[in-house]
Amino acid sequence: MKPTNHTLRNGAGMSLTASTLGGTVTSLRVPDRAGRAGNVVLSLPDVRDHHANGYMNALIGRVGNRVSGGGFKLDGVFYPIARNNGEGKLACALHGGNRGFDRHVWSAREFAGADGPSLELATFSPDGEEGYPGNLAVRVVYTLTEANAWRIEYWAVTDKPTVVNLTQHAYFNLSAGRRDVGGHVLQVAASRFSELDRALLPTGRFPAVDGTALDLRAPTRLEAVFAKAKSDRRLANVGGGLDCNYFLDRTQPAGRGLDRAAEFSDPESGRRLSVWTDQPCMQVYSANFLEPGLKGRGGAVYGPHWACCFETQHAPDSPNDPSVPSIRLDPGGVYHTVTEYRFDTFE
């Protein structure tokens, strides 16, 4: 099936264009403080290149983030999955394997949603795809609300016990790609994080952020975080910036409503992004491994620290760690989660 593009527009100056290849967002235009719209996600000339450049702006599944040990046990059965990231004994599964959901061509349907124009995306993952059990039917809806939020709502059902952890890997740059995000200000509502080993896999320890470069509970310029990252041993292997799973300080149980997870702002353009989710965790990644001189659409040029990703999720390696919330999905159950990226401006 050949990929197609779909564009949503609301009445408040916001538009979103997505490809059915991976549900990849190629444009998200949001007004600045002067009312000028600009594309606040990085975008490449060919949507097919987004996979090789950090899964840029694509839907991720079946299981986002990393899974250790080449697989996992479910009801006493070991399910081997692809080790598509890293080398040798340190290799692990990442973002769904060799052919994750970012490489699926999804079916699409535009419709007028109750809260704004919407795009429904659907895909089917057969039993055994990338080693995961169960036939899995997945539905994702992108909505642009009149309050200038990009809402993402996910559903999945299965006919066999399986594991599911879906997310969106959007690369946000509120300057519309004019400069890196060092001057952006970030606040994350999280007091604990997943400690990582040298393979970037969780150790099973969840330290407090106090006294580390990962403490973003107060608004912090990212250039200060990048400077601290050079000497913080916790960030020694992640490319001189952030690549961390945070356990969110939720005001209500996960799955029971949206809580604010982060606020990201660009003082120069006046754009501000607030991340709201019902998920227990969020991966924050500051595009540390983007290739210098990467050519974007419209003559843009990107490089390391040219964006920040806010991947709402369950904890990495959840299938192998009983101490974190389970991502198990059983027949008769429905996987359902919501994240909103809310935009406004400030003086």
Secondary structure, 3 states (H helix, E strand, C coil): CCCCEEEEECCCCCEEEEECECCCEEEEEEECCCCCEEECECCCCCHHHCCCCCCCCCEECCECCEECCCEEEECCEEEECCCCECCHHHCEEECCCCCCHHHCECEEEEEEECCEEEEEEEEEECCCHHHCCCCEEEEEEEEECCCCEEEEEEEEEECCCEECECEECCCECCCCCCCCHHHCEEEECEEEECCECCCCCECCCCCECCCCCCCCCCCEEHHHHHHHHCCCHHHCCCCCCCEEEEEECCCCCCCCCCEEEEEEECCCCCEEEEEEECCCEEEEECCCCCCCCEECHHHCEECCCCCEEEEEECCCCHHHCCCCCCCEECCCCCEEEEEEEEEEECC
